[in-house]
Amino acid sequence: MATVPNVSVVATNGTAGTPGTDAGGGKDGNNATAGVCSGKNNATCSTAPTPAVKGGTGPNGGDGSAGGDGTCPASLVFKVGDISGEFLVEVVNGNGGKGGNGGAGGAGGDGGKGCDVVGCCTSKYGSKMSAGATGDGGNGGDAKNGGAGAPFGTAITILYKTIAAGTTYKLDASSFGAGGAAGAGGASGGTGGNPGKNGNTGPSTPPNQGPTLVMQQDAS
């Protein structure tokens, strides 16, 4: 069974970064045209057929934003009266916020549709205009770094009236000041697109800057 702390200090976690926006799809390509015949018996290819156009490239996903940094009070004083046995002070949170993920890149647009070429133009252009290729996918948005753990820990002073012989006291800051998790880069929108870059985990509170505990007799 976990020990219930006698004093608990709850620091403030950094806010999570905002994820990037997923992109929409690329523009569809224009369809092929069959050509136009004119003249006597419509034997002249007066307007050449045109091939279908490749779909447009998908837009890029939006970038995420960085996680916020953890914070905590610089110092706190607690008056606790008489103490004996095991006295536990716990400090939690003060962690960096998670970095925002990158948004997904948009899918490439559909290629235009192919078609049959009109008879008068087939001798020069062939019987068919092929369909256009699908457009390239957009790039995924870049993720951002997690926030930093609180830059320093709280200086905690416990003021007691009496302390029994054999009393032990402990400061537990094992759940304080962790760096925020890295954001993940956005997925590409398909072939031709690149995934976004991942962020980095934020730095934790430096070991020599963590919370401190002073036990002191209350002289008041």
LUMTOR-934263 format. One line per 3 residues: number of its first residue (from 0); for each residue x, y, z of N, C-alpha, C. Coordinates in steps of 0.001 Angstrom, whole numbers. Layout:
REM residues N
NUM> X,Y,Z,X,Y,Z,X,Y,Z | ... .
***
This chain:
REM residues 220
0> 852,-1204,0,0,0,0,884,1249,0 | 581,2186,-854,1384,3400,-963,1238,4258,292 | 2334,4906,672,2320,5803,1820,1637,7113,1454 .
3> 722,7557,2289,33,8825,2044,954,9954,2502 | 1239,10919,1645,2142,12002,2048,1529,12891,3121 | 2363,13359,4015,1908,14321,5018,1706,15700,4412 .
6> 2556,16038,3469,2451,17312,2754,2606,17018,1269 | 1709,17568,466,1773,17375,-983,1787,18723,-1680 | 2790,18927,-2498,2908,20150,-3298,2623,19786,-4749 .
9> 1629,20428,-5317,1230,20141,-6700,1638,21316,-7575 | 2688,21107,-8356,3152,22135,-9289,2264,22137,-10540 | 2524,23054,-11435,1693,23223,-12631,2388,22648,-13854 .
12> 1696,21778,-14562,2232,21228,-15801,2113,22236,-16939 | 3035,22166,-17871,2930,22988,-19072,1787,22517,-19956 | 1246,23422,-20710,148,23070,-21618,681,22308,-22827 .
15> -140,21438,-23344,234,20698,-24546,239,21621,-25760 | 1159,21369,-26669,1198,22143,-27905,0,21836,-28791 | -336,22780,-29612,-1469,22624,-30536,-1039,21815,-31757 .
18> -1809,20807,-32142,-1441,20056,-33351,-1646,20882,-34610 | -848,20561,-35619,-1013,21217,-36909,-2273,20751,-37616 | -2744,21544,-38519,-3973,21236,-39265,-3691,20256,-40387 .
21> -4556,19249,-40516,-4458,18334,-41655,-4860,19074,-42937 | -4097,18814,-43977,-4358,19500,-45245,-5466,18807,-46030 | -6120,19566,-46872,-7106,18997,-47785,-6440,18401,-49015 .
24> -7230,17912,-49924,-6700,17266,-51128,-6271,18265,-52192 | -5403,17789,-53075,-4970,18602,-54211,-6072,18742,-55258 | -5879,19694,-56130,-6862,19950,-57196,-6814,18837,-58240 .
27> -7988,18427,-58719,-8045,17417,-59778,-7553,17984,-61102 | -6908,17114,-61871,-6427,17541,-63179,-7549,17658,-64204 | -7320,18449,-65234,-8313,18602,-66309,-8416,17319,-67131 .
30> -9637,17041,-67590,-9854,15870,-68438,-9265,16074,-69826 | -9005,14958,-70483,-8538,15017,-71876,-9649,15540,-72775 | -9261,16108,-73922,-10238,16525,-74937,-10036,15697,-76194 .
33> -11126,15474,-76891,-11110,14532,-78021,-10618,15146,-79326 | -10523,16461,-79433,-10224,17118,-80695,-11498,17487,-81431 | -11344,18321,-82450,-12502,18792,-83220,-12218,18615,-84712 .
36> -13215,18054,-85407,-13127,17905,-86861,-13911,19034,-87544 | -13424,19441,-88706,-14142,20461,-89473,-13827,20275,-90953 | -14374,21169,-91764,-14131,21098,-93189,-15042,20092,-93871 .
39> -14746,19832,-95128,-15573,18943,-95933,-15590,17544,-95325 | -16805,17070,-95099,-17001,15748,-94485,-16319,15595,-93119 | -16085,16756,-92503,-15402,16746,-91205,-14108,15938,-91240 .
42> -13377,16125,-92292,-12162,15325,-92471,-10914,15977,-91918 | -10999,17257,-91553,-9828,17985,-91085,-9830,18065,-89549 | -8681,17723,-88958,-8537,17850,-87495,-8155,19301,-87212 .
45> -9177,20114,-86990,-8938,21542,-86842,-8486,21931,-85422 | -8881,21163,-84450,-8444,21398,-83071,-7867,20108,-82516 | -6604,20157,-82164,-5933,18944,-81711,-6479,18476,-80362 .
48> -6523,17172,-80161,-6900,16670,-78844,-5805,16992,-77816 | -6202,17012,-76593,-5215,17286,-75525,-5276,16178,-74485 | -4126,15802,-73964,-4111,14742,-72952,-4658,15241,-71613 .
51> -5062,14301,-70805,-5501,14653,-69447,-4310,15161,-68633 | -4615,15970,-67659,-3579,16610,-66842,-3440,15868,-65509 | -2214,15741,-65070,-1928,15146,-63761,-2596,15964,-62652 .
54> -3058,15265,-61620,-3674,15960,-60491,-2682,16874,-59785 | -3199,17867,-59115,-2356,18812,-58386,-1745,18186,-57137 | -630,18723,-56736,30,18264,-55508,-806,18623,-54286 .
57> -895,17689,-53348,-1633,17958,-52119,-961,19051,-51300 | -1715,19874,-50616,-1117,20905,-49746,-349,20259,-48593 | 551,21009,-48032,1317,20531,-46878,507,20657,-45589 .
60> 728,19724,-44684,94,19806,-43375,674,20951,-42560 | -86,21433,-41610,365,22525,-40747,1334,22021,-39673 | 2211,22905,-39225,3155,22577,-38158,2462,22643,-36797 .
63> 2899,21769,-35889,2424,21842,-34515,3097,22993,-33779 | 2693,23213,-32537,3339,24229,-31699,4004,23536,-30510 | 4971,24204,-29927,5746,23617,-28837,4916,23481,-27564 .
66> 5249,22481,-26761,4620,22338,-25458,5089,23426,-24507 | 4240,23786,-23562,4595,24803,-22570,5481,24221,-21473 | 6189,25081,-20787,7087,24666,-19711,6323,24518,-18396 .
69> 6783,23572,-17576,6213,23422,-16246,6641,24559,-15327 | 5857,24808,-14300,6169,25872,-13329,5860,25372,-11920 | 6397,26062,-10926,6095,25737,-9539,6403,26957,-8673 .
72> 5852,27004,-7455,6189,28112,-6549,7670,28071,-6183 | 8247,29232,-5971,9664,29279,-5588,9875,28718,-4190 | 8947,29019,-3273,9105,28530,-1902,7740,28410,-1246 .
75> 7649,27492,-287,6424,27296,480,6805,26928,1915 | 5996,27375,2868,6200,27067,4281,4936,26402,4817 | 5113,25280,5530,3987,24563,6118,4208,24423,7628 .
78> 3181,24749,8426,3212,24527,9862,2438,23245,10157 | 3120,22292,10825,2513,20965,10958,2330,20519,12408 | 2757,21256,13399,2579,20847,14793,3574,19784,15203 .
81> 3099,18781,15932,3960,17703,16427,4061,16613,15369 | 5267,16079,15170,5434,15025,14175,6189,13855,14791 | 5891,12673,14267,6560,11456,14716,6456,10415,13614 .
84> 7228,9365,13740,7193,8287,12751,7843,8703,11448 | 7198,8349,10344,7715,8703,9010,6954,9913,8490 | 7687,10935,8118,7075,12169,7608,7466,12310,6142 .
87> 6462,12275,5259,6703,12276,3814,6186,13565,3180 | 7063,14219,2440,6698,15390,1637,6809,14998,171 | 5757,15227,-580,5700,14835,-1983,5537,16075,-2861 .
90> 6282,16109,-3943,6139,17168,-4947,5845,16502,-6287 | 4746,16896,-6920,4345,16283,-8185,4087,17363,-9243 | 4027,16915,-10472,3759,17756,-11652,4936,18710,-11922 .
93> 4671,19867,-12474,5759,20717,-12946,6412,20172,-14200 | 5679,19315,-14914,6211,18676,-16116,5963,19537,-17353 | 6795,19351,-18348,6585,20051,-19613,5407,19475,-20377 .
96> 4749,20300,-21143,3633,19835,-21972,4117,19132,-23229 | 3314,18244,-23732,3659,17518,-24954,3727,18458,-26153 | 4703,18223,-27009,4785,18996,-28245,3658,18649,-29198 .
99> 3217,19627,-29940,2126,19398,-30888,2557,18569,-32078 | 1692,17670,-32503,1963,16863,-33690,1811,17690,-34961 | 2498,17275,-36000,2307,17902,-37305,1042,17395,-37974 .
102> 434,18243,-38759,-747,17832,-39514,-379,16976,-40711 | -1299,16153,-41135,-1063,15277,-42291,-1086,16078,-43596 | -211,15692,-44510,-240,16299,-45839,-1474,15858,-46611 .
105> -1900,16675,-47528,-3083,16352,-48324,-2782,15363,-49438 | -3776,14574,-49788,-3627,13639,-50903,-3548,14408,-52225 | -2809,13843,-53147,-2754,14448,-54476,-4096,14376,-55179 .
108> -4361,15342,-56018,-5623,15349,-56762,-5688,14233,-57787 | -6905,13863,-58130,-7096,12844,-59169,-6662,13383,-60523 | -6057,12507,-61276,-5738,12892,-62650,-6988,13012,-63496 .
111> -6918,13839,-64526,-8061,13980,-65424,-8373,12689,-66161 | -9603,12560,-66608,-10035,11348,-67313,-9569,11373,-68769 | -9223,10184,-69260,-8866,10055,-70668,-10104,9993,-71556 .
114> -9884,9942,-72861,-11024,9870,-73787,-10573,9312,-75135 | -11575,8957,-75952,-11302,8560,-77337,-11093,9800,-78189 | -10190,9705,-79116,-9908,10808,-80035,-10890,10746,-81213 .
117> -11354,11916,-81642,-12266,11936,-82797,-11549,11389,-84038 | -12351,10803,-84925,-11786,10072,-86060,-10801,10851,-86918 | -11085,12131,-87184,-10227,12889,-88091,-8852,13169,-87503 .
120> -8699,13013,-86198,-7422,13326,-85537,-6608,12081,-85186 | -7188,10891,-85408,-6505,9680,-84959,-5224,9390,-85728 | -5184,9757,-86998,-3984,9431,-87781,-2753,10144,-87239 .
123> -2953,11295,-86638,-1822,12070,-86112,-1618,11866,-84613 | -2715,11678,-83895,-2614,11670,-82427,-2943,10329,-81784 | -3329,9348,-82606,-3719,8065,-82050,-5177,8058,-81654 .
126> -5625,6898,-81208,-7063,6728,-80974,-7505,7159,-79579 | -6571,7311,-78682,-6980,7634,-77306,-6051,8674,-76689 | -6624,9483,-75827,-5856,10357,-74931,-5882,9697,-73551 .
129> -4720,9463,-72991,-4647,8724,-71727,-5085,9597,-70545 | -5450,8904,-69482,-5825,9604,-68250,-4593,10215,-67587 | -4811,11247,-66820,-3708,11876,-66095,-3348,11103,-64827 .
132> -2119,11230,-64424,-1657,10562,-63208,-2194,11276,-61965 | -2282,10529,-60882,-2648,11136,-59594,-1543,12098,-59152 | -1914,13200,-58578,-932,14175,-58116,-119,13673,-56934 .
135> 1013,14299,-56724,1863,13942,-55590,1190,14328,-54272 | 1481,13541,-53249,973,13877,-51924,1702,15085,-51355 | 1039,15793,-50472,1677,16910,-49788,2567,16425,-48652 .
138> 3434,17280,-48199,4320,16948,-47087,3577,17068,-45761 | 3926,16173,-44825,3384,16295,-43482,3976,17498,-42769 | 3231,18075,-41856,3727,19210,-41074,4736,18745,-40029 .
141> 5617,19638,-39643,6621,19325,-38629,6011,19399,-37228 | 6432,18464,-36383,6046,18504,-34973,6992,19434,-34224 | 6646,19740,-33002,7475,20613,-32177,7887,19894,-30893 .
144> 8831,20493,-30205,9407,19893,-29008,8446,19947,-27825 | 8621,18983,-26929,7925,19048,-25660,8468,20189,-24814 | 7657,20674,-23912,8088,21749,-23020,9076,21244,-21979 .
147> 9770,22175,-21369,10746,21839,-20329,10051,21626,-18992 | 10628,20732,-18186,10193,20659,-16801,10472,21980,-16104 | 9826,22212,-14979,10026,23467,-14243,11523,23747,-14075 .
150> 11938,24994,-14245,13377,25297,-14217,14010,25106,-12844 | 13192,25071,-11806,13690,24858,-10440,12569,24221,-9628 | 12943,23597,-8528,11949,23026,-7636,11615,23976,-6500 .
153> 10501,23702,-5849,10076,24519,-4715,10964,24266,-3496 | 11378,25341,-2849,12090,25239,-1566,11044,25129,-456 | 10941,23949,138,9880,23660,1106,10454,23708,2524 .
156> 9799,24446,3384,10169,24501,4799,9015,23958,5634 | 9321,22976,6464,8326,22411,7377,8625,22936,8782 | 7672,23659,9368,7815,24173,10727,7032,23263,11678 .
159> 7725,22636,12590,7091,21729,13535,7249,22261,14963 | 6341,21826,15843,6469,22196,17258,7415,21247,17975 | 7140,19946,17849,8031,18944,18434,8232,17832,17420 .
162> 9350,17139,17573,9645,16008,16703,10091,14849,17585 | 9405,13720,17457,9685,12567,18303,11002,11910,17905 | 11631,11293,18884,12869,10556,18602,12596,9459,17585 .
165> 13523,9262,16695,13379,8227,15671,12551,8634,14470 | 12063,9855,14464,11276,10319,13310,12164,10405,12064 | 11645,9918,10951,12355,10037,9665,11526,10908,8741 .
168> 12187,11614,7889,11468,12416,6914,12103,12255,5546 | 11258,12394,4551,11675,12106,3172,10990,13072,2218 | 11730,13475,1194,11184,14287,101,11131,13417,-1153 .
171> 9953,13254,-1682,9758,12458,-2899,9406,13393,-4052 | 10346,13575,-4975,10106,14411,-6167,10258,13589,-7442 | 9983,12293,-7319,10186,11404,-8474,9189,11664,-9601 .
174> 8071,12318,-9288,7065,12619,-10324,7025,14103,-10654 | 8157,14771,-10450,8234,16217,-10686,9220,16530,-11809 | 8853,17512,-12634,9808,18159,-13539,10264,17376,-14745 .
177> 9456,16439,-15226,9844,15705,-16434,9647,16573,-17679 | 10517,16394,-18655,10336,17089,-19932,9132,16553,-20677 | 8484,17409,-21426,7304,17004,-22187,7653,16091,-23346 .
180> 6741,15215,-23662,6955,14279,-24770,7037,15018,-26104 | 7790,14435,-27002,7946,15022,-28337,6683,14848,-29166 | 6399,15814,-29999,5337,15658,-30976,5792,14791,-32144 .
183> 4836,14187,-32824,5127,13332,-33982,4860,14096,-35273 | 5769,13944,-36221,5586,14593,-37514,4367,14061,-38246 | 3749,14908,-39024,2559,14512,-39768,2870,13556,-40897 .
186> 1933,12697,-41206,2096,11744,-42306,2056,12470,-43648 | 2763,11914,-44604,2698,12486,-45953,1339,12196,-46563 | 993,12946,-47556,-277,12745,-48228,-260,11657,-49282 .
189> 849,10931,-49395,952,9868,-50388,2263,9944,-51133 | 2356,9174,-52196,3574,9113,-53004,3997,10509,-53461 | 5272,10788,-53279,5793,12095,-53668,5876,13074,-52519 .
192> 5134,12806,-51437,5194,13668,-50258,6138,13092,-49214 | 6572,13927,-48310,7472,13503,-47235,6795,13679,-45882 | 7054,12754,-44948,6499,12957,-43603,7166,14134,-42916 .
195> 6456,14746,-41979,7034,15857,-41231,8074,15381,-40235 | 8875,16301,-39747,9913,15979,-38774,9313,15843,-37380 | 9849,14873,-36635,9430,14707,-35244,10065,15782,-34370 .
198> 9395,16110,-33275,9995,17004,-32292,10922,16248,-31359 | 11437,16939,-30377,12301,16345,-29359,11635,16425,-27992 | 11989,15464,-27136,11511,15513,-25759,12110,16733,-25063 .
201> 11311,17426,-24298,11797,18599,-23586,12750,18222,-22460 | 13595,19149,-22051,14532,18861,-20963,13820,18813,-19610 | 14294,17907,-18761,13755,17820,-17405,14407,18868,-16505 .
204> 13812,19078,-15346,14425,19957,-14349,15832,19449,-14019 | 16841,20298,-14039,18198,19829,-13732,18257,19185,-12347 | 19025,18107,-12203,19058,17386,-10919,19422,18276,-9733 .
207> 20289,19229,-9935,20712,20094,-8826,19791,21295,-8616 | 18669,21320,-9355,17718,22430,-9220,16350,21955,-8765 | 16251,20711,-8306,14969,20160,-7898,14490,20702,-6561 .
210> 13329,20225,-6106,12779,20674,-4817,13731,20375,-3657 | 13643,21172,-2621,14454,20970,-1417,13546,20988,-202 | 14015,20346,868,13224,20242,2095,14066,20636,3298 .
213> 13528,21535,4109,14151,21927,5368,13148,21694,6484 | 13562,20940,7520,12741,20720,8709,13241,21666,9792 | 12349,22482,10331,12779,23528,11253,11753,23695,12380 .
216> 12235,23847,13608,11309,24018,14726,10663,25398,14668 | 9364,25396,14907,8587,26638,14852,8846,27440,16135 | 9432,28586,15968,9779,29411,17140,8650,30367,17526 .
219> 7564,30380,16796,6494,31335,17082,5618,30894,18244 .
***
